[in-house]
Amino acid sequence: MKKLIQCIAFLSFISVNAQGFRSFNQFSVEAVYGMSIPVSTVSEISDDSYSSTAHFGFGVRYMFNEDWGVKGQLAIDQFRGDIEETGTDFVGVDLQAYYNLGRLLEIPLMTRERVGLLAHSGFGVGYSKSIQEDLRERVGQYMVGLTPIFGVSDVVTVTLDFTYTFNFRQHFNFDGEFAKPDRDYTTGGFFTPSLGIVIYLGSERRHADWY
């Protein structure tokens, strides 16, 4: 978390010094809400899918130019079955690179700057807690996704996001049980479709997403 804050502060310093050379805004703050859907590592203690509408994300994005940027994010996910006493909680921080794929495909041009598309990928660290075992562990993560964006105004954009997160090693299934009898680790992954809102910051009329 400390390194993430330092990175954002460094980008803020760059932005302040470079803003005079840019004719578009580079910073945005973002919030998303959606579903947490396991796609692997759910043991057979029940028929529950352990999917839930409990994905929350809060981030700050900085665009270096019209094409590339970086985003730091705090993400919260809960996985629950029909029995509330089983499941896991995930809290993670990540840093992802963003690419304006819509600009490459000329989607804003074709939609009068109303629709765009961002691609993103990066790494993070998640902290997982088993509900029934009352144990915690740290999990390395890799995520990749696509984000269609819909311009509402020069300041506000609505997003849809589809992200897959891969956990390099985890000892618990998403239902909270140990993944292996010997309590060894395994890999896992989950999918998070979400709806979000982006607020652009800066004094210029347009943000790099639409420039």
N, C-alpha and C positions, 0 to 999 in steps of 0.2 A: 504493500500500500504506500509506503514512504517513497519508493522509487517511482511509482505511478504519479504521485503528487509532484515530485521533483520534475518529472518529464513534462507534465502539464504546465508547470510554472516556467520551464525553459521555453516551451512553445509560446507562452504568453509574452515572454520577453522578445522573442523573434517577431511576433505579430506586431507589437507596439513599434518596433524599430523599422519594420518593413511596410507598415500600412500606407505610408506615403507613396509607395511605389505600386500599390495595388488599387484597382478600380472596382474591386469586389470584396465583400466580407468573407472572412475565413473561419470564424468561430461559430459554433452552434452548441446548444445544450439540448439533450434529447431524453425522452422518457418513453418506455414501452410497457405494454401489458399483454400477456398471452397465455399459451398453454405450455406445459412441460410434459413431453411424451417420450418415455423410454423406448428405445428401439433394440436394446440388448441388455443382458444382465438383470433379468427379473426371474427369481427362482420360482419353483412350482408349489409354493405354499398355498396358493389360491388361484382362481381364474381372473383375478383383478388385473387390469392393465397398468395400474399405478400412474395413469395420466391424470392431470389436474389443471384447472385454470388458475395457476398460481406461479406464473413467470413474471417477474418484474425486472426492469433494467433502467439504469440511470447513467448517462454518459456525457462526455464533453468531446466534441470532434473539432479538429483543426485541419483545414485544407491548405496544403503547401501551394497548390496552384489549382487550375480548373480540373485536373485529372486525378491527382493523388492527395491523400490525406491520411490522418491517423486518429484513432478514437480510443480513449480510455473509458472503461465501463465497470460499474458495479452491478452484478446480476444475482438475483435471488430465485431459487426454484424449490418447489415442494412436490414430493411424490407421495401420494396417498392411495391406499386401497379403500374398499368399502368399510373395512375395520380401521377406525382412526388411529388405533394404537400401533399400526404397522406402517412403515415408510421411511423416507429419508428427507433431510433438508440439505440443500446446497446453497452456499454463499460463495461467490467468486469474483475476482477482479481480473480484467484482461486488457490487453493492448492489441488493437487490430489495425492493419493497413486497409485503406479504402480506395477504391478505384471507380471513377465515374464512367461506368460502362455505357450508360445511356448516351453520353456525349459522343462516344465512339460510334455508337449505332445511330446517332442523330435522332434519338427518340424525342428530346425536347423540341427540336426543330419541327418534327412532324406533328407534334401535339400543341403547338403554340406555347411552349414552355409550361405545360400543365402536368406532364408526366415525365419522370426520369427513372434511372435505374443505377443503383450502386452495388458493387461487388465488394466483399470484405473477407478477410482472413487474418488469423493471428493466434496468439498463445495467451494462456492465463493460468491462474492458480485457484483451485476451488477447495472449499472446506466443507466436508460432508459429515453429517451427523445421523446415526441410526436411531430411530425413535425408540424401538424396543430394547436395543442393546445399550443405549445411552453412552455410546462411544463416538469419538470424532477422529477424522483423518484428513490429511492434506492430499489433494489430487491434482496432478498436472493435466492441463487441458489444451486441446487444439480445436479451433472453431473455424467454420467456413460458411458463408451464406450470401444470399441475394436480398436486396432491399429496394423494391419499387417505391418511388416517391411521387407524391401528388401535391403540386403547388396550390396553396390556398390564397396566399398573399406574398408580398415581398419579404415578410417576416416569419410566416408560419407555413410549415409543410407537414402533411400527414404521410405516414409511412406504413407499409406492410413489410414484415421481415420474416425470412425463412432461414433459420440457422441450424446447422448440425454441430453438436459439441462432442468431441471424442475425449474420453478420459483414459489417460495412459495406463493408470493402475489404480484400482480401488478394491478394497477388501469386502465391501458390502454391496449386495444387490440393491436395486432401487426400492425393494420392499423392506429393506433394513436388515435382512438376514445375511450371514456370512456367505460369500460367494463360493467358497470351497470348504470341504470338511476340515482340512488342515489349517484353515484361516489364512491361506496364501492369497496373494492378490490376483486380480484378473483385469481385463479391459472392459470398457463399457461406453455407451453413447446415448445421447438423447436429442430430440428434435424440438425446436421452440418456434412455432409460428406465432407472430405477435403483431399488434397494432400499436402505432406510436405517434408521437408528435414531436416536431423539431422546431425550436425557436432560434432564429438566426440573430447573431449579435454583431453590431458594427454600425458605422455611420453611412456606409455606401448603400445604394438602392438595392443591389442584387447580391446574392451569395454565390460563391464559386460553383455550387451545384447547378446553377442556372445560367452561368456566364458563358 
